[in-house]
């Protein structure tokens, strides 16, 4: 019981003190989980991160699930995951409640007029990074632009695009592998 | 009923949004079109709040959307639904960890998936550009090409983009600067 409470509180702290998730959480996880509590080694955490990127869901949350599962099985996995999302639920609910009450004030509206531009900038920066790390060849460029056009003009559910892209990746790699062999 | 629908939609998002951070964004735009829970322009505000508060962005987005639509129960339902698929998948994968990320199929799947996710997020960003940088309705009325653009916002966009590239501050500071400029210039 004590270990479960410790697991919950540790991941609560990690969730509540890191902004941005993903890699922003890595140093915090290393400090809390590897150095202070010795629940996992640095190598294990890097493995969790690698797998967390290839499985659905949010990387930081996936890493929490891994460490919890490793320590205390299924219950541990659930407790660590609940810990890492708990601060978000509390903080965001409070902010959303405040915003709903003040949203009609002119000063808030003007602030959000500026903030939306900042969001456009941040999203653009994220896309540039994704393009640099994930679009490696002509086929990648075609998939990226094709997805963009389909999504802007047809507005399909992203589910179909994700499934199609996974299948396409496997088919192309198989076909290429067959040719080289 | 809404809560059940929200659970199903966010479960689906959790299962198919692969690649971190903004990967949930295209799914949220799809929901804005399908249901009346929130509008496409609400989403831009939600991104700002999610980026400037602690916690992973995807989780924050789900919580905000859930709260906005159905209060605290909504926030708990959407967030739980979003993490549930990965919780299940991770516990299965945990037993054959190393083989998984080095497997041919997983690597090949990501070869196709990464560019598609980039395209999906770019399409969601297009919507943000449309509401912040363009003014389609005044343009259609006046047919004056100069009225198609929100000039003040475009200048601010360019300035913030350069600043963001140069300084590498945390996003929360870029958002705060933009909020102050928004109030001063009455954007």
Interface residues (C-beta under 8 A of the other chain):
Chain A: X15 X16 X17 X18 X19 X20 X21 X22 X25 X47 X50 X51 X52 X53 X54 X55 X56 X57 X58 X59 X60 X61 X62 X65 X66 X69 X70 X74 X77 X78 X81 X84 X85 X87 X88 X89 X91 X92 X93 X95 X96 X97 X99 X100 X107 X110 X111 X112 X113 X114 X115 X116 X117 X118 X119 X120 X121 X122 X123 X124 X125 X126 X127 X130 X131 X133 X134 X135 X139 X140 X141 X143 X144 X145 X146 X147 X148 X151 X152 X155 X157 X158 X159 X161 X162 X163 X164 X165 X166 X167 X168 X169 X170 X172 X173 X174
Chain B: X12 X14 X15 X16 X17 X18 X19 X20 X21 X22 X25 X26 X27 X30 X33 X44 X45 X47 X48 X49 X50 X51 X52 X53 X54 X55 X56 X57 X58 X59 X60 X63 X64 X67 X68 X72 X75 X76 X79 X82 X83 X85 X86 X87 X89 X90 X91 X93 X94 X97 X98 X100 X101 X104 X105 X106 X107 X108 X109 X110 X111 X112 X113 X114 X115 X116 X117 X118 X119 X120 X121 X122 X123 X124 X125 X126 X128 X129 X131 X132 X133 X153 X156 X157 X160 X161 X164 X165 X170 X171 X172 X174 X175 X177 X178 X179 X180 X181 X182 X183 X185 X186 X187
